[in-house]
Amino acid sequence: MTVSAEHASQTSQMSVEVFERIAEFAAKETDDAVRFEFINGRIGVKQVADGDHDTIIVWFGKRCMQARPDLDLYQGRGLRVEKYREGRARPDAVLVPEGHFAGHGEWADPSGTLLVVEVTSCDADTDQRHRQKKLVAYGVAGIPFYLLIDRDTCTVDLYSAPNPDVGYSHCRRAPFGANVLLPAPLGIDLDTEKLKEYVD
C-alpha cells in the first residue's frame, strides 16, 4: 500500500487543538455516545459498536490475557498518530505492557504500543477508515502491528513492518477459522474459528 497523491495534498480541516476541544465537548455532552477521531486532517465519527463487534473485542482480550497476562488491553484508548502526531485515533483495542498508559491524558503518545486492533463496522465508511486511513496512520506512528478483523471479507489481516512513508510493508491475511500467530514480542496464537459466529 502506498500513500496516494490525494492523501499527501489534503489540507487539514482544523488544528489539533480545536479538534481536541470539540471531541472533549461531545464526549461530555453525550456521555461518550459520540466519539470523534482526527485522521489525515479530517474529523470523523467513531461508529457505535454493535454486539458482534464488542464480542470480538472481548474474545480477543481473553486470548491475550490467557497467553500474556503481563500485557494490558485497552479499549477505545485515544492515541496521537500520523506524522508529527497531528492525528487522533481511537482503536478498538490497544495492547501494551502492563501499566503503560498510567498517567497519560486522553490522547496518549503511541510509543510503546505493541499492537492496535480494529474490527470493521457495518457502514459505508469502513473501507476508507479501517483499510486505508488507519492503516497508514498506525504505520506512520511506528506501531509494530495492526490487526484488522474484517467482518466483510471474513479475514484476519496482520500488518507488520511499519514504514513511515506508506504505513506497513507487510500483510499476512488468514480466513476466519485459521490459526493466526502474533509473532514476537507478542507470542500469541489465535484460533479464529470462533469469529465465524460473529458475522452477520
C-alpha positions in Angstrom: 0.0 0.0 0.0 1.3 3.5 -0.8 0.3 6.9 0.2 -1.8 8.4 -2.6 -1.3 11.9 -4.0 -4.7 12.8 -2.7 -3.5 11.8 0.9 -0.4 13.9 0.6 -2.2 17.0 -0.8 -5.2 17.2 1.6 -5.2 20.1 3.9 -6.4 19.9 7.5 -10.0 21.0 8.3 -8.8 22.5 11.6 -6.0 22.5 14.1 -5.5 19.6 16.5 -6.2 21.9 19.4 -9.6 22.8 18.1 -10.4 19.2 17.3 -9.5 18.1 20.9 -11.8 20.8 22.3 -14.7 19.6 20.1 -14.1 15.9 20.9 -14.0 16.7 24.7 -17.2 18.7 24.5 -19.0 16.0 22.5 -17.9 13.3 24.9 -19.2 15.2 27.9 -22.4 16.3 26.4 -23.4 12.8 25.1 -22.0 10.6 27.9 -19.4 9.3 25.4 -22.2 8.2 23.0 -20.4 10.2 20.3 -16.6 9.8 19.9 -14.6 11.6 17.3 -11.3 10.9 15.5 -9.0 13.2 13.6 -7.1 11.3 10.8 -5.5 12.7 7.7 -6.6 16.2 8.7 -10.3 15.3 8.7 -12.7 14.9 11.6 -14.7 11.7 11.7 -17.2 10.0 14.0 -16.2 6.7 15.6 -19.1 4.4 15.0 -21.1 3.0 17.9 -20.3 -0.7 18.0 -22.8 -3.5 17.6 -22.9 -6.6 19.8 -20.9 -8.8 17.5 -18.2 -6.1 17.2 -17.9 -5.8 21.0 -18.0 -9.6 21.4 -15.0 -9.9 19.1 -13.0 -7.5 21.2 -13.9 -9.4 24.3 -12.9 -12.6 22.6 -9.5 -11.1 21.6 -9.0 -9.8 25.1 -9.5 -13.2 26.7 -7.0 -14.8 24.3 -4.4 -12.1 25.2 -4.9 -12.4 28.9 -4.6 -16.2 28.8 -1.4 -16.0 26.7 0.2 -12.8 28.1 -1.1 -11.7 31.5 1.8 -9.3 31.6 0.2 -7.1 29.0 -2.8 -4.8 29.2 -5.6 -4.4 26.6 -7.2 -1.0 26.5 -10.5 -0.4 24.6 -11.1 2.9 22.9 -7.8 4.4 24.1 -7.1 7.7 22.4 -3.7 7.8 20.5 -1.8 10.5 18.8 -1.0 9.2 15.3 0.3 10.2 11.9 3.3 12.3 11.0 4.2 14.9 13.7 1.3 13.4 15.9 -1.3 15.6 14.1 -3.8 12.7 14.0 -6.1 11.4 16.8 -7.5 7.9 16.7 -9.4 5.6 19.0 -8.5 2.0 18.0 -11.0 -0.7 19.1 -8.2 -2.1 21.3 -4.6 -1.3 22.1 -2.2 -3.9 23.5 0.7 -2.5 25.7 3.0 -3.5 28.6 1.2 -3.6 31.9 0.6 -0.1 33.3 1.9 1.6 30.2 -0.8 4.3 30.0 -0.9 5.2 33.7 -0.6 9.0 34.0 -1.4 9.7 30.3 -4.1 12.1 29.3 -7.0 11.4 26.9 -4.7 11.3 23.8 -1.5 9.2 24.5 1.7 9.0 22.5 1.7 5.7 20.7 5.3 4.9 21.7 5.5 1.5 23.4 2.2 0.3 21.9 2.7 -3.3 20.7 -0.5 -3.7 18.7 -3.6 -2.0 17.7 -6.8 -3.8 16.8 -9.7 -2.7 14.6 -12.9 -4.6 13.9 -14.7 -3.5 10.7 -18.1 -1.8 11.3 -21.2 -2.3 9.2 -21.1 1.1 7.5 -20.2 2.6 4.2 -17.1 4.3 5.6 -15.3 1.2 6.8 -13.2 0.7 3.7 -11.7 4.2 3.9 -11.4 4.3 7.7 -10.0 0.8 8.5 -8.3 -0.4 5.3 -6.8 2.9 4.2 -6.6 5.9 6.6 -6.0 4.0 9.8 -3.7 1.5 8.1 -1.4 4.4 7.1 -1.8 6.4 10.3 -0.8 3.4 12.6 2.2 2.5 10.5 3.4 6.1 10.2 3.1 6.3 14.0 5.5 3.3 14.3 3.1 0.9 15.9 4.7 -2.5 15.3 1.5 -4.5 14.5 -2.0 -3.6 13.2 -4.6 -6.4 13.5 -7.7 -5.9 11.3 -10.5 -8.3 12.0 -12.5 -7.8 8.8 -16.1 -9.0 9.1 -16.8 -8.1 5.4 -14.2 -10.5 4.0 -14.2 -12.9 7.0 -10.4 -12.5 7.3 -7.8 -11.5 9.9 -5.2 -9.2 8.4 -2.0 -8.8 10.4 0.1 -5.8 9.2 3.7 -5.5 10.3 7.0 -3.7 9.5 5.8 -0.1 9.9 7.0 2.2 7.2 6.9 5.9 7.7 6.2 6.5 4.0 3.4 4.0 3.3 2.1 2.6 6.6 3.1 -1.0 6.7 5.4 -3.1 4.4 3.9 -6.5 5.1 0.5 -8.0 5.5 -0.4 -11.6 6.3 -4.1 -12.5 5.7 -5.9 -15.5 7.1 -9.5 -16.6 6.7 -11.7 -16.9 9.8 -11.1 -20.4 11.2 -7.3 -20.4 10.7 -4.7 -20.2 13.4 -3.0 -16.8 13.4 0.3 -16.3 15.3 1.0 -12.8 16.6 4.8 -13.1 16.4 7.5 -11.9 18.9 7.4 -9.9 21.0 3.7 -10.8 21.4 3.8 -14.6 21.0 0.0 -15.0 21.0 -1.6 -17.8 19.0 -5.2 -17.1 17.9 -7.6 -19.8 16.9 -10.0 -17.7 14.9 -12.7 -20.4 14.4 -15.0 -18.6 16.9 -15.1 -15.5 14.7 -17.3 -17.2 12.2 -20.1 -16.9 14.7 -19.9 -13.1 14.8 -20.6 -12.3 11.2 -24.0 -11.1 10.1 
